[in-house]
Amino acid sequence: MKKRFIAIMLAALTTIGALGLTACSSSSDSGTKKTDGAAQQTSSNSSSSAAIPAKINGKKLKLFVVSKIGGDDHTAQFLAGAKQEGEAVGATVDTFSANGDSAKFHDAINQALQKDYDGFIISHGDDAATVDDVKKIVAKGKPVVSFDSNTEIAKVNGVTLTAQDDESLALLSFKKLIQDHNGKANIIYLWVDGFPPMVNRNRIYNALLQKYPGVKEIERFGVAAADTSVQTQNAVAAMLAKHPKGEIDAIFASWDAFAIGAERAVKEAGRSEIKIYGIDASNADLQAIQEQNSPWVETSAVDPKLIGATDIRLVLKKIAGETTPTYYDLEANIINGEQLKNSGKTVNMQNLGDVIPTWGKSDAFDEPWIKALKEKNGKK
């Protein structure tokens, strides 16, 4: 991390407010909004024409959405959000999850490239081969939006790289840990390197450790595999056996697959004094957080269905020939266990918006002509 970045971040970490670290291309639509000097493009409902672009109007679009990772609720909801939004405008949306298999992931992309898809959405393409895949797609004149992928993809002309605002996700969750423990805690850090979201979250974690020296990391673990939660549960159980009561105060899990495993280990060990702070949300996560005396007290997240929907809107704008940004980050939300329990209902991903009004809502890139397409297809 560059020294200047650390200095800026440490100065900014005095509030719980989310940080907007999104950068966009130099050109933008009239509906651009700015956060900390960086432009984020949104729709301009009041001034834009609702006329459906000629490149879109009357055409049966086919879109392909592929994710390298899978088998988890977050990915399933991301794909569902993309499919729902695409079908709402009358497009055919085919989805594929490689469940972590790189060979299947790249094979799916190359097979799709031989078909007549009008646009591609690629999720979690973390390797150099994904950059090559994207270049092939763009060379064929097909637009690409890529979520949580290799940042080199952003250098390919015309591509948009989307992400959750990972810096804010880490800031919101870890600051809650710091506040709850008055800046002094011995913690376990659950994190794995090699993935763009993890790299971004780790930057904030390291900056906060510098700002709050009373927070001490005494153990860490991380693996990305089909059984991440199981491996994490076993690893955390071993750590708890090694450190008796009073030596561990909290666990910071940079991914909900880690938090799930940690939650099971803490409960089985009867270590109710240890609190878990996570990132990401799913139905299983919310259920665990709402359980009585749950050690998992808080998580920060972006609605995965909204990510899929936003990526669809972006690829539609590209097909229409409209300006789109190179980068776009979706805003983070904080989900507090007490807030859920005090809501008077069982909260899941479908009704979470009743408790957190900003959850799952964004008009980013939802142009009037996209809304017109939805109305034309009987959707709202």
C-alpha positions as YAML, in Angstrom:
chain: A
units: angstrom
residues:
- id: 1
  name: MET
  ca: [0.00, 0.00, 0.00]
- id: 2
  name: LYS
  ca: [1.31, 3.38, -0.92]
- id: 3
  name: LYS
  ca: [2.20, 5.66, 1.96]
- id: 4
  name: ARG
  ca: [-0.02, 8.41, 0.64]
- id: 5
  name: PHE
  ca: [-3.01, 6.04, 0.54]
- id: 6
  name: ILE
  ca: [-2.39, 4.94, 4.12]
- id: 7
  name: ALA
  ca: [-2.22, 8.54, 5.29]
- id: 8
  name: ILE
  ca: [-5.47, 9.42, 3.54]
- id: 9
  name: MET
  ca: [-7.25, 6.35, 4.87]
- id: 10
  name: LEU
  ca: [-6.10, 6.83, 8.44]
- id: 11
  name: ALA
  ca: [-7.37, 10.40, 8.36]
- id: 12
  name: ALA
  ca: [-10.72, 9.27, 6.99]
- id: 13
  name: LEU
  ca: [-11.30, 6.40, 9.39]
- id: 14
  name: THR
  ca: [-12.71, 8.59, 12.15]
- id: 15
  name: THR
  ca: [-16.33, 7.91, 11.20]
- id: 16
  name: ILE
  ca: [-18.47, 4.91, 10.39]
- id: 17
  name: GLY
  ca: [-19.57, 6.48, 7.10]
- id: 18
  name: ALA
  ca: [-18.91, 4.47, 3.96]
- id: 19
  name: LEU
  ca: [-16.03, 5.53, 1.80]
- id: 20
  name: GLY
  ca: [-16.63, 6.06, -1.91]
- id: 21
  name: LEU
  ca: [-13.45, 4.96, -3.62]
- id: 22
  name: THR
  ca: [-14.88, 4.43, -7.08]
- id: 23
  name: ALA
  ca: [-13.15, 5.94, -10.08]
- id: 24
  name: CYS
  ca: [-14.90, 6.36, -13.42]
- id: 25
  name: SER
  ca: [-13.90, 7.12, -16.95]
- id: 26
  name: SER
  ca: [-13.47, 10.73, -17.93]
- id: 27
  name: SER
  ca: [-16.74, 10.84, -19.86]
- id: 28
  name: SER
  ca: [-20.05, 10.48, -18.10]
- id: 29
  name: ASP
  ca: [-23.80, 10.91, -18.53]
- id: 30
  name: SER
  ca: [-25.71, 13.87, -17.15]
- id: 31
  name: GLY
  ca: [-26.71, 11.77, -14.15]
- id: 32
  name: THR
  ca: [-23.22, 11.42, -12.69]
- id: 33
  name: LYS
  ca: [-22.86, 11.63, -8.92]
- id: 34
  name: LYS
  ca: [-19.57, 12.28, -7.17]
- id: 35
  name: THR
  ca: [-18.19, 10.78, -3.98]
- id: 36
  name: ASP
  ca: [-14.88, 12.10, -2.61]
- id: 37
  name: GLY
  ca: [-14.03, 13.57, -6.00]
- id: 38
  name: ALA
  ca: [-14.58, 10.33, -7.90]
- id: 39
  name: ALA
  ca: [-17.50, 10.20, -10.29]
- id: 40
  name: GLN
  ca: [-20.09, 7.46, -10.09]
- id: 41
  name: GLN
  ca: [-22.55, 7.29, -12.94]
- id: 42
  name: THR
  ca: [-26.26, 6.91, -12.29]
- id: 43
  name: SER
  ca: [-29.36, 7.31, -14.39]
- id: 44
  name: SER
  ca: [-30.82, 10.77, -14.98]
- id: 45
  name: ASN
  ca: [-34.52, 10.11, -14.80]
- id: 46
  name: SER
  ca: [-35.59, 13.73, -15.05]
- id: 47
  name: SER
  ca: [-33.74, 14.74, -18.24]
- id: 48
  name: SER
  ca: [-33.15, 11.57, -20.24]
- id: 49
  name: SER
  ca: [-35.56, 10.52, -22.96]
- id: 50
  name: ALA
  ca: [-37.53, 7.33, -22.40]
- id: 51
  name: ALA
  ca: [-37.16, 6.44, -26.09]
- id: 52
  name: ILE
  ca: [-35.72, 2.95, -26.39]
- id: 53
  name: PRO
  ca: [-32.37, 3.04, -28.27]
- id: 54
  name: ALA
  ca: [-32.47, 1.70, -31.83]
- id: 55
  name: LYS
  ca: [-29.81, -0.91, -31.04]
- id: 56
  name: ILE
  ca: [-32.10, -2.33, -28.34]
- id: 57
  name: ASN
  ca: [-35.66, -1.66, -29.52]
- id: 58
  name: GLY
  ca: [-37.47, -4.66, -30.96]
- id: 59
  name: LYS
  ca: [-34.52, -7.00, -30.57]
- id: 60
  name: LYS
  ca: [-34.44, -10.25, -28.60]
- id: 61
  name: LEU
  ca: [-31.22, -9.92, -26.67]
- id: 62
  name: LYS
  ca: [-29.23, -12.87, -25.34]
- id: 63
  name: LEU
  ca: [-26.90, -12.34, -22.38]
- id: 64
  name: PHE
  ca: [-24.42, -14.71, -20.76]
- id: 65
  name: VAL
  ca: [-23.52, -14.49, -17.06]
- id: 66
  name: VAL
  ca: [-20.71, -16.71, -15.77]
- id: 67
  name: SER
  ca: [-19.16, -16.98, -12.32]
- id: 68
  name: LYS
  ca: [-15.94, -18.75, -11.46]
- id: 69
  name: ILE
  ca: [-17.04, -19.34, -7.87]
- id: 70
  name: GLY
  ca: [-20.29, -21.02, -6.85]
- id: 71
  name: GLY
  ca: [-22.02, -23.32, -4.46]
- id: 72
  name: ASP
  ca: [-22.79, -20.48, -2.06]
- id: 73
  name: ASP
  ca: [-25.92, -18.44, -1.48]
- id: 74
  name: HIS
  ca: [-24.21, -15.16, -2.42]
- id: 75
  name: THR
  ca: [-23.33, -16.39, -5.92]
- id: 76
  name: ALA
  ca: [-26.77, -17.94, -6.38]
- id: 77
  name: GLN
  ca: [-28.43, -14.62, -5.54]
- id: 78
  name: PHE
  ca: [-26.05, -12.68, -7.80]
- id: 79
  name: LEU
  ca: [-26.97, -14.92, -10.72]
- id: 80
  name: ALA
  ca: [-30.66, -14.74, -9.82]
- id: 81
  name: GLY
  ca: [-30.54, -10.94, -9.71]
- id: 82
  name: ALA
  ca: [-28.93, -10.81, -13.14]
- id: 83
  name: LYS
  ca: [-31.44, -13.24, -14.61]
- id: 84
  name: GLN
  ca: [-34.42, -11.41, -13.09]
- id: 85
  name: GLU
  ca: [-33.31, -8.00, -14.35]
- id: 86
  name: GLY
  ca: [-32.45, -9.29, -17.82]
- id: 87
  name: GLU
  ca: [-35.72, -11.14, -18.23]
- id: 88
  name: ALA
  ca: [-37.60, -8.06, -16.99]
- id: 89
  name: VAL
  ca: [-36.49, -6.22, -20.14]
- id: 90
  name: GLY
  ca: [-37.28, -9.18, -22.36]
- id: 91
  name: ALA
  ca: [-33.76, -10.57, -22.73]
- id: 92
  name: THR
  ca: [-32.76, -14.23, -22.53]
- id: 93
  name: VAL
  ca: [-30.21, -14.67, -19.73]
- id: 94
  name: ASP
  ca: [-28.13, -17.84, -19.51]
- id: 95
  name: THR
  ca: [-26.10, -18.34, -16.32]
- id: 96
  name: PHE
  ca: [-23.28, -20.70, -15.41]
- id: 97
  name: SER
  ca: [-21.32, -21.30, -12.21]
- id: 98
  name: ALA
  ca: [-17.98, -23.12, -12.41]
- id: 99
  name: ASN
  ca: [-17.92, -23.80, -8.64]
- id: 100
  name: GLY
  ca: [-14.27, -22.79, -8.41]
- id: 101
  name: ASP
  ca: [-13.08, -24.90, -11.35]
- id: 102
  name: SER
  ca: [-10.87, -22.67, -13.52]
- id: 103
  name: ALA
  ca: [-10.91, -25.04, -16.49]
- id: 104
  name: LYS
  ca: [-14.72, -25.19, -16.55]
- id: 105
  name: PHE
  ca: [-14.91, -21.41, -16.10]
- id: 106
  name: HIS
  ca: [-12.72, -20.59, -19.09]
- id: 107
  name: ASP
  ca: [-14.26, -23.34, -21.20]
- id: 108
  name: ALA
  ca: [-17.73, -21.92, -20.55]
- id: 109
  name: ILE
  ca: [-16.60, -18.46, -21.66]
- id: 110
  name: ASN
  ca: [-14.98, -19.76, -24.83]
- id: 111
  name: GLN
  ca: [-18.00, -21.90, -25.70]
- id: 112
  name: ALA
  ca: [-20.31, -18.93, -25.15]
- id: 113
  name: LEU
  ca: [-18.11, -16.84, -27.41]
- id: 114
  name: GLN
  ca: [-19.00, -19.17, -30.29]
- id: 115
  name: LYS
  ca: [-22.69, -18.46, -29.77]
- id: 116
  name: ASP
  ca: [-24.74, -15.38, -30.58]
- id: 117
  name: TYR
  ca: [-24.74, -13.65, -27.20]
- id: 118
  name: ASP
  ca: [-25.10, -9.88, -27.27]
- id: 119
  name: GLY
  ca: [-23.32, -9.22, -23.99]
- id: 120
  name: PHE
  ca: [-21.26, -10.92, -21.29]
- id: 121
  name: ILE
  ca: [-21.07, -10.59, -17.50]
- id: 122
  name: ILE
  ca: [-18.07, -12.31, -15.92]
- id: 123
  name: SER
  ca: [-17.83, -12.77, -12.15]
- id: 124
  name: HIS
  ca: [-14.73, -13.55, -10.07]
- id: 125
  name: GLY
  ca: [-12.37, -14.03, -12.98]
- id: 126
  name: ASP
  ca: [-9.26, -13.57, -10.88]
- id: 127
  name: ASP
  ca: [-6.53, -14.88, -13.20]
- id: 128
  name: ALA
  ca: [-4.62, -13.61, -16.23]
- id: 129
  name: ALA
  ca: [-6.50, -16.06, -18.44]
- id: 130
  name: THR
  ca: [-9.71, -14.12, -17.72]
- id: 131
  name: VAL
  ca: [-8.08, -10.97, -19.07]
- id: 132
  name: ASP
  ca: [-7.30, -12.87, -22.27]
- id: 133
  name: ASP
  ca: [-10.90, -14.13, -22.42]
- id: 134
  name: VAL
  ca: [-12.23, -10.60, -22.10]
- id: 135
  name: LYS
  ca: [-9.94, -9.38, -24.86]
- id: 136
  name: LYS
  ca: [-11.31, -12.11, -27.16]
- id: 137
  name: ILE
  ca: [-14.89, -11.12, -26.37]
- id: 138
  name: VAL
  ca: [-14.24, -7.42, -26.97]
- id: 139
  name: ALA
  ca: [-12.41, -8.21, -30.21]
- id: 140
  name: LYS
  ca: [-15.66, -9.77, -31.45]
- id: 141
  name: GLY
  ca: [-17.50, -6.55, -30.68]
- id: 142
  name: LYS
  ca: [-19.32, -7.88, -27.64]
- id: 143
  name: PRO
  ca: [-19.64, -5.72, -24.48]
- id: 144
  name: VAL
  ca: [-18.32, -7.01, -21.15]
- id: 145
  name: VAL
  ca: [-19.07, -6.18, -17.52]
- id: 146
  name: SER
  ca: [-16.91, -7.98, -14.96]
- id: 147
  name: PHE
  ca: [-17.62, -8.28, -11.25]
- id: 148
  name: ASP
  ca: [-14.95, -8.80, -8.55]
- id: 149
  name: SER
  ca: [-12.36, -9.77, -11.14]
- id: 150
  name: ASN
  ca: [-8.72, -9.22, -12.07]
- id: 151
  name: THR
  ca: [-8.18, -5.46, -12.08]
- id: 152
  name: GLU
  ca: [-6.17, -5.72, -15.32]
- id: 153
  name: ILE
  ca: [-9.51, -6.26, -17.07]
- id: 154
  name: ALA
  ca: [-10.21, -2.56, -16.59]
- id: 155
  name: LYS
  ca: [-7.42, -1.82, -19.07]
- id: 156
  name: VAL
  ca: [-9.38, -3.50, -21.86]
- id: 157
  name: ASN
  ca: [-11.12, -0.74, -23.78]
- id: 158
  name: GLY
  ca: [-14.84, -0.44, -23.15]
- id: 159
  name: VAL
  ca: [-15.05, -2.87, -20.23]
- id: 160
  name: THR
  ca: [-16.63, -1.97, -16.89]
- id: 161
  name: LEU
  ca: [-15.26, -3.52, -13.70]
- id: 162
  name: THR
  ca: [-17.83, -3.59, -10.90]
- id: 163
  name: ALA
  ca: [-17.31, -4.45, -7.26]
- id: 164
  name: GLN
  ca: [-18.81, -4.15, -3.84]
- id: 165
  name: ASP
  ca: [-17.31, -1.19, -2.03]
- id: 166
  name: ASP
  ca: [-14.92, -3.56, -0.27]
- id: 167
  name: GLU
  ca: [-13.09, -0.79, 1.54]
- id: 168
  name: SER
  ca: [-16.34, 0.34, 3.14]
- id: 169
  name: LEU
  ca: [-17.40, -3.23, 3.91]
- id: 170
  name: ALA
  ca: [-14.20, -3.77, 5.87]
- id: 171
  name: LEU
  ca: [-14.37, -0.34, 7.49]
- id: 172
  name: LEU
  ca: [-17.96, -0.72, 8.70]
- id: 173
  name: SER
  ca: [-17.48, -4.18, 10.15]
- id: 174
  name: PHE
  ca: [-14.08, -3.73, 11.74]
- id: 175
  name: LYS
  ca: [-14.93, -0.32, 13.20]
- id: 176
  name: LYS
  ca: [-17.90, -1.94, 14.95]
- id: 177
  name: LEU
  ca: [-15.53, -4.48, 16.48]
- id: 178
  name: ILE
  ca: [-13.26, -1.66, 17.63]
- id: 179
  name: GLN
  ca: [-16.13, 0.33, 19.13]
- id: 180
  name: ASP
  ca: [-17.65, -2.66, 20.93]
- id: 181
  name: HIS
  ca: [-14.30, -3.41, 22.57]
- id: 182
  name: ASN
  ca: [-13.22, 0.18, 23.26]
- id: 183
  name: GLY
  ca: [-10.21, -0.13, 20.98]
- id: 184
  name: LYS
  ca: [-8.65, -3.05, 22.88]
- id: 185
  name: ALA
  ca: [-9.10, -6.64, 21.75]
- id: 186
  name: ASN
  ca: [-7.22, -9.82, 20.94]
- id: 187
  name: ILE
  ca: [-8.61, -11.12, 17.66]
- id: 188
  name: ILE
  ca: [-8.55, -13.93, 15.14]
- id: 189
  name: TYR
  ca: [-8.36, -12.72, 11.54]
- id: 190
  name: LEU
  ca: [-9.97, -14.88, 8.86]
- id: 191
  name: TRP
  ca: [-8.78, -13.86, 5.41]
- id: 192
  name: VAL
  ca: [-7.34, -15.35, 2.22]
- id: 193
  name: ASP
  ca: [-5.09, -13.65, -0.33]
- id: 194
  name: GLY
  ca: [-5.31, -13.77, -4.09]
- id: 195
  name: PHE
  ca: [-8.77, -12.29, -4.73]
- id: 196
  name: PRO
  ca: [-9.38, -8.59, -5.52]
- id: 197
  name: PRO
  ca: [-12.09, -8.15, -2.85]
- id: 198
  name: MET
  ca: [-9.87, -9.74, -0.21]
- id: 199
  name: VAL
  ca: [-6.93, -7.54, -1.18]
- id: 200
  name: ASN
  ca: [-9.08, -4.42, -0.84]
- id: 201
  name: ARG
  ca: [-10.53, -5.48, 2.51]
- id: 202
  name: ASN
  ca: [-7.10, -6.35, 3.83]
- id: 203
  name: ARG
  ca: [-5.80, -2.85, 3.06]
- id: 204
  name: ILE
  ca: [-8.40, -1.34, 5.38]
- id: 205
  name: TYR
  ca: [-7.77, -3.97, 8.03]
- id: 206
  name: ASN
  ca: [-4.06, -3.17, 8.07]
- id: 207
  name: ALA
  ca: [-4.73, 0.57, 8.18]
- id: 208
  name: LEU
  ca: [-7.07, 0.15, 11.14]
- id: 209
  name: LEU
  ca: [-4.56, -1.97, 13.02]
- id: 210
  name: GLN
  ca: [-2.11, 0.91, 12.69]
- id: 211
  name: LYS
  ca: [-4.71, 3.40, 13.91]
- id: 212
  name: TYR
  ca: [-5.81, 1.24, 16.86]
- id: 213
  name: PRO
  ca: [-2.71, -0.46, 18.33]
- id: 214
  name: GLY
  ca: [-4.82, -1.86, 21.17]
- id: 215
  name: VAL
  ca: [-6.30, -4.37, 18.72]
- id: 216
  name: LYS
  ca: [-3.94, -7.34, 18.48]
- id: 217
  name: GLU
  ca: [-4.10, -10.13, 15.90]
- id: 218
  name: ILE
  ca: [-3.10, -13.33, 17.69]
- id: 219
  name: GLU
  ca: [-4.19, -15.90, 15.10]
- id: 220
  name: ARG
  ca: [-5.20, -16.00, 11.44]
- id: 221
  name: PHE
  ca: [-6.52, -18.52, 8.96]
- id: 222
  name: GLY
  ca: [-7.84, -18.51, 5.44]
- id: 223
  name: VAL
  ca: [-8.51, -20.87, 2.56]
- id: 224
  name: ALA
  ca: [-10.74, -20.63, -0.51]
- id: 225
  name: ALA
  ca: [-12.14, -24.07, -1.29]
- id: 226
  name: ALA
  ca: [-15.39, -25.93, -1.80]
- id: 227
  name: ASP
  ca: [-15.41, -26.64, 1.95]
- id: 228
  name: THR
  ca: [-14.14, -23.30, 3.24]
- id: 229
  name: SER
  ca: [-16.65, -23.21, 6.11]
- id: 230
  name: VAL
  ca: [-15.74, -26.70, 7.28]
- id: 231
  name: GLN
  ca: [-12.00, -26.03, 7.15]
- id: 232
  name: THR
  ca: [-12.52, -22.73, 8.96]
- id: 233
  name: GLN
  ca: [-14.60, -24.41, 11.67]
- id: 234
  name: ASN
  ca: [-11.84, -26.95, 12.29]
- id: 235
  name: ALA
  ca: [-9.11, -24.30, 12.30]
- id: 236
  name: VAL
  ca: [-10.96, -21.99, 14.68]
- id: 237
  name: ALA
  ca: [-11.79, -24.92, 16.98]
- id: 238
  name: ALA
  ca: [-8.07, -25.66, 17.24]
- id: 239
  name: MET
  ca: [-7.35, -21.99, 18.00]
- id: 240
  name: LEU
  ca: [-9.96, -21.92, 20.76]
- id: 241
  name: ALA
  ca: [-8.46, -25.02, 22.33]
- id: 242
  name: LYS
  ca: [-5.07, -23.35, 22.22]
- id: 243
  name: HIS
  ca: [-6.28, -20.07, 23.77]
- id: 244
  name: PRO
  ca: [-8.40, -20.41, 26.94]
- id: 245
  name: LYS
  ca: [-11.14, -18.01, 27.93]
- id: 246
  name: GLY
  ca: [-9.89, -14.45, 28.27]
- id: 247
  name: GLU
  ca: [-7.25, -14.67, 25.54]
- id: 248
  name: ILE
  ca: [-9.55, -14.09, 22.53]
- id: 249
  name: ASP
  ca: [-12.15, -11.33, 22.39]
- id: 250
  name: ALA
  ca: [-13.36, -11.31, 18.80]
- id: 251
  name: ILE
  ca: [-13.10, -12.78, 15.32]
- id: 252
  name: PHE
  ca: [-12.99, -10.64, 12.18]
- id: 253
  name: ALA
  ca: [-14.17, -12.68, 9.17]
- id: 254
  name: SER
  ca: [-13.53, -11.02, 5.81]
- id: 255
  name: TRP
  ca: [-15.94, -13.39, 4.04]
- id: 256
  name: ASP
  ca: [-19.17, -14.95, 5.26]
- id: 257
  name: ALA
  ca: [-17.92, -18.46, 4.45]
- id: 258
  name: PHE
  ca: [-15.33, -17.83, 7.17]
- id: 259
  name: ALA
  ca: [-17.90, -16.41, 9.57]
- id: 260
  name: ILE
  ca: [-20.16, -19.46, 9.16]
- id: 261
  name: GLY
  ca: [-17.35, -21.82, 10.14]
- id: 262
  name: ALA
  ca: [-16.21, -19.60, 12.99]
- id: 263
  name: GLU
  ca: [-19.75, -19.30, 14.35]
- id: 264
  name: ARG
  ca: [-20.11, -23.07, 14.52]
- id: 265
  name: ALA
  ca: [-16.74, -23.48, 16.24]
- id: 266
  name: VAL
  ca: [-17.45, -20.80, 18.85]
- id: 267
  name: LYS
  ca: [-20.87, -22.24, 19.69]
- id: 268
  name: GLU
  ca: [-19.58, -25.81, 19.96]
- id: 269
  name: ALA
  ca: [-16.77, -24.66, 22.24]
- id: 270
  name: GLY
  ca: [-19.20, -22.74, 24.46]
- id: 271
  name: ARG
  ca: [-17.10, -19.60, 24.09]
- id: 272
  name: SER
  ca: [-19.92, -17.05, 24.26]
- id: 273
  name: GLU
  ca: [-17.49, -14.30, 25.23]
- id: 274
  name: ILE
  ca: [-16.08, -14.26, 21.68]
- id: 275
  name: LYS
  ca: [-17.96, -12.09, 19.17]
- id: 276
  name: ILE
  ca: [-17.84, -12.45, 15.39]
- id: 277
  name: TYR
  ca: [-17.86, -9.56, 12.91]
- id: 278
  name: GLY
  ca: [-18.30, -10.50, 9.27]
- id: 279
  name: ILE
  ca: [-18.66, -9.34, 5.70]
- id: 280
  name: ASP
  ca: [-21.38, -10.42, 3.21]
- id: 281
  name: ALA
  ca: [-24.88, -11.68, 3.87]
- id: 282
  name: SER
  ca: [-27.11, -14.57, 2.88]
- id: 283
  name: ASN
  ca: [-30.25, -16.21, 4.26]
- id: 284
  name: ALA
  ca: [-28.12, -18.67, 6.23]
- id: 285
  name: ASP
  ca: [-26.06, -15.79, 7.63]
- id: 286
  name: LEU
  ca: [-29.10, -13.82, 8.74]
- id: 287
  name: GLN
  ca: [-30.59, -16.88, 10.38]
- id: 288
  name: ALA
  ca: [-27.39, -17.49, 12.34]
- id: 289
  name: ILE
  ca: [-27.11, -13.84, 13.41]
- id: 290
  name: GLN
  ca: [-30.70, -13.85, 14.73]
- id: 291
  name: GLU
  ca: [-30.29, -16.97, 16.86]
- id: 292
  name: GLN
  ca: [-30.47, -16.41, 20.60]
- id: 293
  name: ASN
  ca: [-27.03, -15.66, 22.09]
- id: 294
  name: SER
  ca: [-25.42, -15.88, 18.66]
- id: 295
  name: PRO
  ca: [-21.71, -14.99, 18.72]
- id: 296
  name: TRP
  ca: [-22.13, -13.50, 15.23]
- id: 297
  name: VAL
  ca: [-23.22, -9.98, 16.13]
- id: 298
  name: GLU
  ca: [-22.75, -7.96, 12.96]
- id: 299
  name: THR
  ca: [-21.99, -8.13, 9.25]
- id: 300
  name: SER
  ca: [-21.61, -5.62, 6.44]
- id: 301
  name: ALA
  ca: [-22.89, -6.39, 2.98]
- id: 302
  name: VAL
  ca: [-24.16, -5.41, -0.44]
- id: 303
  name: ASP
  ca: [-27.32, -7.08, -1.77]
- id: 304
  name: PRO
  ca: [-25.97, -9.69, -4.24]
- id: 305
  name: LYS
  ca: [-29.18, -9.58, -6.29]
- id: 306
  name: LEU
  ca: [-28.66, -5.84, -6.74]
- id: 307
  name: ILE
  ca: [-25.12, -6.50, -8.00]
- id: 308
  name: GLY
  ca: [-26.46, -8.82, -10.68]
- id: 309
  name: ALA
  ca: [-29.19, -6.35, -11.65]
- id: 310
  name: THR
  ca: [-26.75, -3.43, -11.85]
- id: 311
  name: ASP
  ca: [-24.37, -5.42, -14.07]
- id: 312
  name: ILE
  ca: [-27.26, -6.20, -16.43]
- id: 313
  name: ARG
  ca: [-28.16, -2.51, -16.68]
- id: 314
  name: LEU
  ca: [-24.55, -1.67, -17.49]
- id: 315
  name: VAL
  ca: [-24.29, -4.27, -20.25]
- id: 316
  name: LEU
  ca: [-27.60, -3.04, -21.70]
- id: 317
  name: LYS
  ca: [-26.23, 0.51, -21.83]
- id: 318
  name: LYS
  ca: [-23.13, -0.78, -23.60]
- id: 319
  name: ILE
  ca: [-25.23, -2.61, -26.18]
- id: 320
  name: ALA
  ca: [-27.20, 0.60, -26.69]
- id: 321
  name: GLY
  ca: [-23.96, 2.49, -27.33]
- id: 322
  name: GLU
  ca: [-24.25, 4.68, -24.26]
- id: 323
  name: THR
  ca: [-21.41, 5.90, -22.08]
- id: 324
  name: THR
  ca: [-20.50, 3.70, -19.13]
- id: 325
  name: PRO
  ca: [-17.76, 4.02, -16.48]
- id: 326
  name: THR
  ca: [-14.64, 1.91, -16.26]
- id: 327
  name: TYR
  ca: [-15.22, 1.27, -12.54]
- id: 328
  name: TYR
  ca: [-18.32, 1.12, -10.39]
- id: 329
  name: ASP
  ca: [-18.60, 0.19, -6.69]
- id: 330
  name: LEU
  ca: [-21.91, -0.68, -5.03]
- id: 331
  name: GLU
  ca: [-22.55, 0.91, -1.65]
- id: 332
  name: ALA
  ca: [-22.24, -1.13, 1.54]
- id: 333
  name: ASN
  ca: [-24.77, -1.57, 4.35]
- id: 334
  name: ILE
  ca: [-24.23, -2.46, 8.01]
- id: 335
  name: ILE
  ca: [-26.43, -5.26, 9.41]
- id: 336
  name: ASN
  ca: [-26.56, -5.39, 13.19]
- id: 337
  name: GLY
  ca: [-27.83, -8.43, 15.03]
- id: 338
  name: GLU
  ca: [-29.74, -6.45, 17.65]
- id: 339
  name: GLN
  ca: [-31.42, -4.45, 14.93]
- id: 340
  name: LEU
  ca: [-32.66, -7.67, 13.31]
- id: 341
  name: LYS
  ca: [-33.83, -9.19, 16.59]
- id: 342
  name: ASN
  ca: [-35.70, -6.01, 17.56]
- id: 343
  name: SER
  ca: [-37.55, -5.90, 14.24]
- id: 344
  name: GLY
  ca: [-40.31, -8.18, 15.50]
- id: 345
  name: LYS
  ca: [-40.00, -10.57, 12.57]
- id: 346
  name: THR
  ca: [-37.76, -13.26, 11.16]
- id: 347
  name: VAL
  ca: [-35.55, -11.34, 8.76]
- id: 348
  name: ASN
  ca: [-34.26, -12.86, 5.53]
- id: 349
  name: MET
  ca: [-32.75, -11.52, 2.32]
- id: 350
  name: GLN
  ca: [-36.21, -10.92, 0.87]
- id: 351
  name: ASN
  ca: [-37.53, -8.68, 3.67]
- id: 352
  name: LEU
  ca: [-34.25, -7.20, 4.91]
- id: 353
  name: GLY
  ca: [-35.22, -3.98, 3.16]
- id: 354
  name: ASP
  ca: [-38.04, -3.58, 5.70]
- id: 355
  name: VAL
  ca: [-35.40, -3.28, 8.42]
- id: 356
  name: ILE
  ca: [-32.69, -1.50, 6.42]
- id: 357
  name: PRO
  ca: [-34.43, 0.92, 4.01]
- id: 358
  name: THR
  ca: [-31.40, 1.26, 1.71]
- id: 359
  name: TRP
  ca: [-30.99, -2.50, 1.26]
- id: 360
  name: GLY
  ca: [-31.37, -3.74, -2.31]
- id: 361
  name: LYS
  ca: [-32.32, -0.35, -3.70]
- id: 362
  name: SER
  ca: [-30.44, 1.63, -6.31]
- id: 363
  name: ASP
  ca: [-31.44, 3.45, -9.46]
- id: 364
  name: ALA
  ca: [-27.86, 3.36, -10.77]
- id: 365
  name: PHE
  ca: [-27.97, 2.97, -14.56]
- id: 366
  name: ASP
  ca: [-31.71, 2.23, -14.46]
- id: 367
  name: GLU
  ca: [-32.35, 4.55, -17.39]
- id: 368
  name: PRO
  ca: [-35.87, 5.66, -18.34]
- id: 369
  name: TRP
  ca: [-35.64, 3.53, -21.49]
- id: 370
  name: ILE
  ca: [-34.74, 0.48, -19.38]
- id: 371
  name: LYS
  ca: [-37.80, 1.16, -17.24]
- id: 372
  name: ALA
  ca: [-39.82, 1.53, -20.45]
- id: 373
  name: LEU
  ca: [-38.61, -1.88, -21.58]
- id: 374
  name: LYS
  ca: [-39.71, -3.39, -18.27]
- id: 375
  name: GLU
  ca: [-43.15, -1.84, -18.62]
- id: 376
  name: LYS
  ca: [-43.35, -3.12, -22.17]
- id: 377
  name: ASN
  ca: [-42.69, -6.62, -20.84]
- id: 378
  name: GLY
  ca: [-45.18, -6.26, -18.02]
- id: 379
  name: LYS
  ca: [-42.49, -5.75, -15.36]
- id: 380
  name: LYS
  ca: [-41.87, -2.86, -13.00]
...
